[in-house]
Amino acid sequence: MTTLSVLDLAPVVEGGTAADSFKNTLDLAQHAERWGYHRYWLAEHHNFPGIASSATSLVIGYVAAGTTKIRVGSGGIMLPNHAPLVIAEQFGTLESMYPGRIDLGLGRAPGTDQLTARALRRGLDSDGQDFPRLLEELREFFSPPPGNRSVRAYPGEGLNIPIWLLGSSGFSARLAGQLGLPFAFASHFAPEYLLPALDLYRSSFRPSEALEQPYAMVAINVVAADTNEEAQRLGTSHQMAFLNIIRGRTGKLRPPVDSMAPLWSAHEEEIVRSQLRYTVTGDKDTVREGVQAIVEETGADEIMVTGQIYDHHARLRSFEILADACGLKASGE
C-alpha cells in the first residue's frame, strides 16, 4: 500500500469566496482522515485570487482543530518571507495545541511574484541563497537552549516538530540530504528535475537524529472520477489555471469545459502538458496504474496528491476513488 497524503491549495473557485474555500478545505481534510490519508498540507502563496491559504499557519490550525489524528502541516512555509523566530513561535504554538500532529515543510521561493515579495519582505535582500542560514537559525530556536542564548522561542523551544525541505531543483535536495532531513519534490508543477533531484538527495544523504535513511515524498496531481471521460473533463479546470500562469495571469479556478482546443495554441498545450506531466487522470483502474507507475519510477516513500477540481463534491469523490484505488485503510476498518 502506497502512503498517500494531501496537498491542498485551498482553491477559490469562480463564483465562490475564501470563506467557501476554507469550509471545503476542512471538509476535505475530515474526509481524508476517514479515508486513511497520512497527512494534510497547506501551501503558502500570495497575491493569487484563486488560492486562499496565504496565512498558512492559521489555516493549519483551523484544519488541525477540526480533525483528530491526521498530520497537518505546511507544504510549505516560504522561509525567506518570514523571520525564523516568528515561524518557530507559530509552529511551536501549533505543536503545543495539537501535539504529535504538526509538520513544518519549508521552501526557499517567495511563493509569488517579485513585486509581492517586496511587499512581504519590505525589500528583496533575500534571493533564496541565504535559505541555509535561515534554516539553521530556525532549527536553533527549536533545539534545547545553550546557557548563553538570549532570544528564545516560547513556545517552540525543545519541541520535536518534523522539518521537511521542499524543492523543485537540486538546491534543497542536496541540503536536505546533507542535513539528514526528509525531502519533498514539487513535481506536480515542476517535473523536469524530479529524478535528478531525488538521486542527488539520496546520494548526499547523511544519517541524522531526524532520519537514519533518506525519505522522499513526490507531489503529483490526481483527477479521478467514475469514468475516464469525466476525469478528463474535470481536469480542464487545472489546465486552464496553468494556462493562465504561463500567460502571466491569475484568477479563480474556472469550471471545467468539454474541450481545451479553442482555449490554447498548440505551443501552449505542449507547455502545459509538459509541466503537468506528473498528473494522473482517469477512473479507479487508470489512477491505480498511474500512481503505481510513478512510485516505481521514482522510488518515492510517499506520494502527496493535489487535485485542482472546480466542484467540491467532485473533488471529494476524486480523493475517495484514489484512496480506494491505492488500498488505503479507512477509519474503523
Backbone hydrogen bonds, N-H to C=O, Kabsch-Sander energy under -0.5 kcal/mol:
donor,donor_aa,acceptor,acceptor_aa,energy
2,T,326,C,-0.5
4,L,2,T,-0.5
5,S,303,I,-2.2
6,V,39,R,-2.5
7,L,305,V,-2.8
8,D,6,V,-0.6
8,D,41,W,-3.1
9,L,7,L,-0.6
12,V,50,G,-2.0
13,V,11,P,-0.6
14,E,253,L,-2.9
16,G,13,V,-2.6
21,S,17,T,-2.0
22,F,18,A,-2.4
23,K,19,A,-1.8
24,N,20,D,-2.4
25,T,21,S,-2.5
26,L,22,F,-2.4
27,D,23,K,-2.2
28,L,24,N,-2.7
29,A,25,T,-2.6
30,Q,26,L,-2.5
31,H,27,D,-2.1
32,A,28,L,-3.2
33,E,29,A,-2.3
34,R,30,Q,-1.6
35,W,31,H,-2.5
36,G,32,A,-0.8
36,G,33,E,-0.7
37,Y,32,A,-2.4
38,H,4,L,-3.2
40,Y,71,R,-2.7
41,W,6,V,-3.2
42,L,73,G,-2.3
43,A,8,D,-1.0
44,E,76,G,-1.7
45,H,43,A,-0.7
46,H,111,G,-1.9
51,I,48,F,-1.9
52,A,9,L,-0.6
52,A,10,A,-2.2
53,S,9,L,-0.6
56,T,54,S,-1.6
58,L,55,A,-0.7
59,V,55,A,-1.6
60,I,56,T,-2.4
61,G,57,S,-2.0
62,Y,58,L,-2.0
63,V,59,V,-2.5
64,A,60,I,-2.9
65,A,61,G,-2.2
66,G,62,Y,-1.0
67,T,64,A,-1.0
71,R,38,H,-1.8
72,V,101,R,-3.3
73,G,40,Y,-2.1
74,S,103,D,-1.1
75,G,42,L,-3.8
77,I,105,G,-3.0
78,M,76,G,-0.5
79,L,77,I,-1.3
79,L,107,G,-1.6
81,N,78,M,-2.3
82,H,79,L,-2.3
86,V,83,A,-0.8
87,I,83,A,-1.6
88,A,84,P,-2.5
89,E,85,L,-2.4
90,Q,86,V,-2.6
91,F,87,I,-2.7
92,G,88,A,-1.9
93,T,89,E,-2.2
94,L,90,Q,-2.2
95,E,91,F,-2.5
96,S,92,G,-1.8
97,M,93,T,-2.0
98,Y,94,L,-2.8
101,R,98,Y,-1.6
103,D,72,V,-1.8
104,L,162,P,-2.7
105,G,74,S,-0.7
105,G,103,D,-0.6
106,L,164,W,-2.4
107,G,77,I,-2.6
117,A,113,D,-2.3
118,R,114,Q,-2.0
119,A,115,L,-1.6
120,L,116,T,-2.3
121,R,117,A,-2.7
122,R,118,R,-1.9
123,G,118,R,-0.7
127,D,125,D,-0.5
131,F,128,G,-1.3
134,L,130,D,-2.3
135,L,131,F,-2.9
136,E,132,P,-2.3
137,E,133,R,-2.3
138,L,134,L,-2.4
139,R,135,L,-2.7
140,E,136,E,-1.9
141,F,137,E,-1.5
142,F,138,L,-1.1
143,S,139,R,-1.2
149,R,146,P,-1.4
152,R,150,S,-0.5
154,Y,152,R,-0.7
157,E,153,A,-2.4
158,G,142,F,-2.4
159,L,156,G,-2.0
161,I,159,L,-1.2
164,W,104,L,-2.3
165,L,182,P,-2.2
166,L,106,L,-3.0
167,G,184,A,-1.8
173,A,169,S,-0.6
174,R,170,G,-2.6
175,L,171,F,-2.0
176,A,172,S,-2.9
177,G,173,A,-1.9
178,Q,174,R,-2.7
179,L,175,L,-2.1
180,G,176,A,-0.8
180,G,177,G,-0.8
181,L,176,A,-2.7
183,F,215,Y,-2.3
184,A,165,L,-2.4
185,F,217,M,-2.4
186,A,167,G,-2.6
187,S,185,F,-1.7
189,F,186,A,-1.4
190,A,186,A,-1.9
194,L,191,P,-1.6
197,A,193,Y,-2.5
198,L,194,L,-2.3
199,D,195,L,-2.3
200,L,196,P,-2.5
201,Y,197,A,-2.7
202,R,198,L,-2.5
203,S,199,D,-2.6
204,S,200,L,-1.8
205,F,201,Y,-0.5
205,F,202,R,-0.6
206,R,177,G,-2.4
208,S,211,L,-3.5
217,M,183,F,-2.8
218,V,302,E,-2.2
219,A,185,F,-2.2
220,I,304,M,-2.6
221,N,278,Y,-2.3
222,V,306,T,-2.0
223,V,280,V,-2.6
225,A,282,G,-1.6
231,A,227,T,-2.0
232,Q,228,N,-2.4
233,R,229,E,-1.9
234,L,230,E,-2.7
235,G,231,A,-2.2
236,T,233,R,-1.5
237,S,234,L,-1.4
239,Q,235,G,-1.8
240,M,236,T,-2.5
241,A,237,S,-1.9
242,F,238,H,-2.4
243,L,239,Q,-2.3
244,N,240,M,-2.0
245,I,241,A,-1.6
246,I,242,F,-2.2
247,R,243,L,-1.1
248,G,245,I,-1.7
249,R,244,N,-3.3
253,L,12,V,-2.3
263,L,260,M,-1.9
264,W,260,M,-1.2
269,E,265,S,-2.7
270,E,266,A,-2.0
271,I,267,H,-2.0
272,V,268,E,-2.7
273,R,269,E,-2.7
274,S,270,E,-1.9
275,Q,271,I,-2.7
276,L,272,V,-2.0
277,R,274,S,-1.3
278,Y,187,S,-0.6
279,T,277,R,-1.6
280,V,221,N,-2.9
281,T,279,T,-0.5
282,G,223,V,-2.2
287,V,283,D,-2.9
288,R,284,K,-2.4
289,E,285,D,-2.3
290,G,286,T,-2.4
291,V,287,V,-2.7
292,Q,288,R,-2.2
293,A,289,E,-2.0
294,I,290,G,-1.6
295,V,291,V,-2.3
296,E,292,Q,-2.4
297,E,293,A,-2.2
298,T,294,I,-2.4
299,G,295,V,-2.5
301,D,216,A,-2.3
302,E,216,A,-1.3
303,I,3,T,-2.7
304,M,218,V,-2.3
305,V,5,S,-2.9
305,V,303,I,-0.5
306,T,220,I,-2.3
309,I,307,G,-1.5
315,R,311,D,-2.1
316,L,312,H,-2.6
317,R,313,H,-2.3
318,S,314,A,-2.1
319,F,315,R,-2.0
320,E,316,L,-2.1
321,I,317,R,-2.7
322,L,318,S,-2.2
323,A,319,F,-2.2
324,D,320,E,-2.2
325,A,321,I,-3.0
326,C,322,L,-2.3
327,G,324,D,-1.0
328,L,323,A,-2.6
330,A,328,L,-0.7
331,S,34,R,-2.9
333,E,330,A,-2.0
